[in-house]
Amino acid sequence: MQKISTKVLIALVLLVVIVIGGVIGFKTLADYSWIDAFYMTVITVTTVGFGEVVPLTPDQKLFTGIYIILSISIFGYAISTVIEFILSANNIGTLKQKRMQKEISAFTNHIIVCGYGRNGKEAVQKLSSNKMNFVIIENSEEQLDQIRQEGFYYIAGDATQDEVLEMAGIEKANVLLCSLPSDADNLFVVLSARQLNQNLTIISRSTDESSNKKLKLAGADQVIMPDRIGGSHMASLVVNPDLIEFMGELANINENEEVEDQILVKKINFSLLGRSTPMSIAELNLRKDTGCSIIGVHDKTGGYTINPEADMNLDEFSQLVIVGNMNQMRKLKSKYPSLNFKL
C-alpha cells in the first residue's frame, strides 16, 4: 500500500484543528451548547447557509467572517492535497507496473510461479535464495501487497487467462510452477501453458489423488501432493530418521551457506562424456578427476540403482546422478565441455 505523505497528514491535521477551533469559538463567544456549536461549525465550513442558531452580535459576526475565510482556505487545501496524493499514487503504481513489465519481457529461461499461497511462498523463497529469475502471477490484492513489499517480479491477474501467461513470458520460460489452491484451476493453467510452450517443464500442485492423472495428461511433467509429502515425511522420521536428518541438514546447507559451498545434484547422460562403452564406474574415475560422486544410475529400463558399486558397467543409455559442490561441478563441466547443465 502507498504510504500517506507528510503533506496529506498536515492537511488532515489542519482540518481537525479548524473544526475543533470553530466549535470552541462558537461555544465561547456565542455561549452555544456543544451541539449547537458543532452545527454552526459544520454549516460555516461547508458554506451551506442554513442560518444561525440565534442572531449574532458584531463580535460574533467578525469571528464568523474570519473563520469562513480560514476554513475555506484550509478545506480547499486539504481537498486538493488528498486528490493530488490519490492521482500521484495511481500514476506511480502504473509507471512501476509498466517498468516491471518491460523487464519481465526481457526474461528468458525463467520460472513462472502461479499462486502466492503457502506452497507458492515456499517455492518463491527457495528460488529467491538461489538467485533464480522468476515471475509470480497472483490476483489477490492482499497477496500482491506482500509480493510488492518483498520486491519480487509479478503479474497481477488470473493465471488461467492466456494473455496473463503471455505477459509473464510463457513462450520464453523454462519452468512453470502451478500452486493455485484449486485443482481445476491448475489443470486449466497446465493445459494453456502446454499449448503456449511445448518445451516448458511444468510442475503442478494437486490436492486430490484423482487429479494427478488428469494433470499429467494435460501436460504436467511432475505433480506434487503437499499433504502426501507431509504425511510421508512424518512417517519417515519414525521409519528412517537418520536419512531425514541428513536430507534436512543438506537443505540447511544450501539455504544458509555461500553459493560456493552449496551441494548440487545433477543427472547427466553418460554418452555426453565421450567415453568408450562399456565402462565401469571405477574406470570412469569421476571422483578423483573432479571431486563429484556418482550416487545413482538411471538405466534404459527406467530403473534406478542407488549407491552403485564401483564395478558397475555403464553404457550409452546410462544416466548418472552426480553430487558435488559448486567448484566440483565446475571442474566436471571443464573436463567434459559437452555437458550443458546450468550452475
N, C-alpha and C positions, 0 to 999 in steps of 0.2 A: 504493500500500500504506500501511496505517496505521503511523505511526512508533511504536516501542516507547517507552513513557513512562519518565521517571526513576524512578518508583515501582517499575515492573517490573524495571528494571535493578538497583535496590538489593536487591530481593527475590532476584534471581538471584545477585548477588554474595554476599549473606548465606548462601545455600545452599552455594555453593562454599566459603566461609570455614568454615562449620560442619563440612563433610565433611573439609576439609584439617586443621582443628583436631582432629577426632576421631582421624584417622589418626596424627597426630603425638603426641597424648596417649596413645593405646594403645601406640604404639611406644616412647615414652619411659618411661611408668610401669610397663607390664607386660612390657617387653622382648620384644614380639611381633615377628615378621617383618613386612615391609611388607604381604604378602598377608594375614596373619592380622589385622593392624591395620586394613586396609581392610574385611575381612569383619566384624570386630567393630563398626566404624563403621556399616556398612550395616544390620546386624541391630538395632543400637541406635536408629538414626534411624527405621527403618521399624517398630520395635517388634514384629518377628515372633516374638521369643523363642525362637530356636533353641538358646540356651545358650552359655556362654563357651567359648573355646578351651581355657583352663586356669582352674582356680578363681582368683577374685580376692581380693586382700588387702583389708583395711579401707580403706586409702588409695585403692586402685583402684576399690572399690565407691563411695566418696564421689565420685570423679571421674565415674564412670559415671552416678550418680544426677543430679548437676548437669548432665551432658551430655545426658541424656534430656530433662530439663525444657527446656533451651535449644533442643535440636534439634526437639522437638515444637512449641514456640512459633514458631520460625523457619520450620519446614516448613509449619505451618498458615498463617502469614502469607503465605508465598510462594505457596501454592496459591490462597488467596483473592484475592491481588493479580492473579495471572495470569487467573483466571476472571473477575474484575471487568473486567480490560482487554479480554478477548475479547468479553464481553457488551456493554461500552461501545462497542467498535469497531463491532460489528454494529448496535447501535442508532443510532449516529451516521451510519453508512452508509445505513441505512434512512430516517432523517429527512432526510438530504441528498437522497436519491433522490426522496422524496415532495415536498420543496420544489421540486426541479428540475422534476418532472412537472407541478406546479401552474403554474409559469412557462411551460413549454412549451405547456400547454393554452391559454394566453392569446395565443400567437403567431398572427399572420395574415400571409398573403403571404410566408411564409418559405421557406427552402430545406432540403430533406432530402437528406442525403448517406448513401447506403447503402454501407458498407465504408470502413475506415480503413487500407487498404493504401497502396502507393506512389502510385497515382493519386488515391485519396481524400485523402491527406495534402496533396498539391499543391493540390487543389481547395479544401480547407479553409483552407490558408494564404492563398490568394488571396481567398477570401470574407472571412476574418478581417481581412486588411489593408484591405479595402474596407468594413469595418464593417457587414457584412450579417448578418441574422438567419439562423441555420442550426441544424439538429439532426443529429447523427450517429447512425446505427444501426450497432451493432457487437456481436458476440457473443464475440470473443476477449478473454480476461481480460488478456492481455499488451497488446493494443492499447487496451483500456479504461483500463488504468493510465496510459498515455501521454495519453489524452484527459483524464483527471482532472487530471493534472499541468498540462496546458495550460489547464484551466478552461473547456473547451467544453461546451455542452449536448449531452447524449447520451441514447440509449435503449439499454439492454443487452438484446439479444435478436436473434432471427433475422428479417431483413428480408423473408423470403419469407412470413412469417405476417401475415395481415391485421390481427390485433389489435396487432401491433408497429407497423405502419404507422399505425394509428389513434392509438396512443399518441404518435407523432411529429407528429400533427396533419395527416395527409394530406389531409383534407377541406378544410382552410383553407390548405394550402401553395400556393406559386406555381410552384416548380420542384422536380423530383426528379432527383438525380444518382445513377445506378446504377454503382458502381465495384467490384462484387464480382468476385473472381477467376474465377468460373465463369460462362460464357455462359448455361448452363441456369438458374442462379440469377437472373441479370439478367433473363432472359426471363420468369421466373415473377414477379419483382417488377414488371416493366413491365405485365404482364397484370393483376395485382392492383391496382396503382396507378391504371391507366386506368379500371378498373371503379369504384374508390372516388372518383375525381375526374376528370370528363370534361374539365375546363378546364386541367388540370395540364400544364405543359411538362416533358417527360421527355427527359433526355439520358442515354444508356447507353454504357457501355464494352463493347467487343467484342474478342475475341482471334482469332476465326475469321471469315474472309470470308463463309462460308456462313451465319453467324448474323445478318449485317446485315439481310437482307431479313426474316427471322423477327422480329427485334426491332422493325422498323418496322411490320410487320403487327400485332404485338401492341400497338402504341400509342406507340412511341418517336418523338419528333419529330426527334431527332438521334442518330446512332450514331457513336461515336468509336473508331478503332483506334489505340491509342498506338504500336504497332510501326510501322504505316504512316506515321504522322505523324513519328516519329523518323527513319525512312529518308528520307522526303521532305525533311525539314529538312536532313539531311546533304547530299543531292544539291543542294538549293537553295543551300547555302553554296558549291558549286562553280559552279553554273549562273548564279546571280544573287546574289552575296554582298552587294552594296550594299543590296538590298531587305531581306535577312535582318538585316543590321546595323542598318538603320533600324527595323525592327519590334522588334528586341531592345532598342534604345535607347528606343523608345516604351514597351515593357513596363517597363523600368527606371524611367522617369519616373513611371509610375503606381504603382510599388511603393515608391519612395523619397521622392517629393515629397509636400508637403502636399495635402490634398484640393482646394483651390482651383486648384492647378497641374496637376492630373491631366487627361489628354486623354481625352475621351469620344467614342464613336461611336454614333450613333442612326440608326434608319431610321424615317422619318415619311411619312405619306400626304400627298401634295401637296393633296388635296382638303380636308384639315383646315385648311389655311392660309386658306381662304375667298377665294382669288384667282381672277380670271377665267381661263378657258382658251380656246384655248391661250395659253401664256405662255412666253417664253424664260427661261433661267437668268439672263441679263443683266438682263432686265426685273424678275425677282423680287428681284434685288439683295440677296440674303441676307447676303453677306459684309460689305457696307457697313452694313447695318442692325443686325446682331447680332454680327459677327465670326466667325460659323460659316461653314465652307466646305462646298460640295457636292462630294464625291469620287466619287460614283456615283449612277446612276439605274437602278432596277429597273422594267421596263415590264410591260405586261399580258401579254406572251407568256412572261414568266418570265426573260427575258434581262437581263443587267447591262451597262450602259455605264460603264466605269471612266474617271475623269477626263474627264467630258463637256465638250464645247465650250460656250462662253457662249451661242451662238445655238441651242442645242438646245431644242426646244419641249417643254413639259411639259403633260400632260393630267390628267384626274381619276383615271386609273389609275396615274399615276406614283408611285413610292415613292422618296424621296430619302435617300441615305446621307450623313449630316451628321457633320462632325468639328469639335470645339471644346473649349475648357477649360470648367471648371465655371461661371465667370462668364459666358462667351459663351452657354452653354446656358440659363442663367437669363434672359438677355436675349431669347433665342429664345422661351422659354415666356411671357415677359412680353408680347412683341409678338403672339404667337399663343396665347391662353389655351386654345384648344380642343385643343392638344397635351397628351396625357395620359401621356407617358413620365416615369419617375421619375429623380430625381437622387440 
